[in-house]
Amino acid sequence: MTAEPLRVLIADDHAVVRAGLRALLDGEPDLDVVAEAGSGEEAVRLTVRLMPDVVLMDLRFGGSGSGMDGVEAIRQLAVVAPKVAAVMLTSYAGRADVVRALEAGARGYVPKAGLPEELFRAVRTAATGSIGLAPQIVAELVGQVVGPDRELSRREIEVVRLMAAGRSNRAIAEKLFLSEATVKTHLVRIYRKLEVANRPAAVSEAVRRGLLELT
């Protein structure tokens, strides 16, 4: 039996951008755009009503006039629609914006100037519950924090081990007595050091490098 396509909602205040994203996503057999929103408020309303699998959220809604940006919309969705994965899609890739998005609950962050394959990968990864970050986003975020170091710290190895055991971010945070935001920061550092883009790949690479063993 063929799996149902992932249902995607596009939220961006530019109609031309929405049209371009729809054309890209609808060209993939496993992705289906179910609605478009032109503001953060509309994105929240439509998400609650339609419950898509993934919301592609613009960072800044310049034309909405409401003051609600994409990060605030994602923060609200984490409360009213926690099972819906949100992916930030934006022209801005500053470290502060990426951190804000992840702390609000974003499951991915992709630049609008990136390759279509990166967008598709982020949507599919987010839908599985993992975090999908475009390589240049990881570099922007983590390069300023960890520099050239590629060795995982003892804490980062603990996080990878718990990921390998199938623990969620919340469960990892509870086990290690950390906040979920701190766990997410550890994750992006791990992705950068292992040169991967999601949780399964991080575990696989850690095993390959002999950093942990799966029983």
NORMO-V454674 format. One record per backbone hydrogen bond with DSSP energy under -0.5 kcal/mol. CO is the residue of the C=O (numbers start at 1). NH is the residue of the N-H. If there is no record, write none. Layout:
<<CO;NH> <CO;NH>>
This chain:
<<6;8> <6;32> <7;53> <7;54> <8;34> <8;35> <9;56> <10;12> <10;37> <11;58> <13;15> <14;18> <15;19> <16;20> <17;21> <18;22> <19;23> <20;24> <21;25> <22;26> <23;27> <24;27> <25;28> <27;29> <28;31> <30;6> <32;8> <32;34> <35;10> <37;12> <39;43> <40;44> <41;45> <42;46> <43;47> <44;48> <45;49> <46;50> <47;51> <53;85> <54;9> <55;57> <55;87> <56;11> <57;89> <59;70> <59;71> <60;62> <61;64> <61;65> <67;69> <68;40> <69;73> <70;74> <71;75> <72;76> <73;77> <74;78> <75;79> <76;79> <76;80> <77;81> <81;84> <83;85> <85;55> <86;107> <86;108> <87;57> <88;110> <89;59> <90;112> <94;98> <95;99> <96;100> <97;101> <98;102> <99;103> <100;104> <101;105> <101;106> <102;105> <107;132> <108;88> <109;134> <110;90> <111;114> <115;118> <115;119> <116;120> <117;121> <118;122> <119;123> <120;124> <121;125> <122;126> <123;127> <124;128> <125;128> <125;130> <126;129> <130;132> <131;133> <132;109> <134;137> <134;138> <135;139> <136;140> <137;141> <138;142> <138;143> <139;143> <140;144> <142;145> <142;146> <142;147> <143;147> <146;149> <153;157> <154;158> <155;159> <156;160> <157;161> <158;162> <159;163> <160;164> <161;165> <162;167> <163;166> <168;172> <169;173> <170;174> <171;175> <172;176> <173;177> <173;178> <179;183> <180;184> <181;185> <182;186> <183;187> <184;188> <185;189> <186;190> <187;191> <188;192> <189;193> <190;194> <191;195> <191;196> <197;133> <198;202> <199;203> <200;204> <201;205> <202;206> <203;207> <204;208> <205;209> <206;211> <206;212> <207;210>>
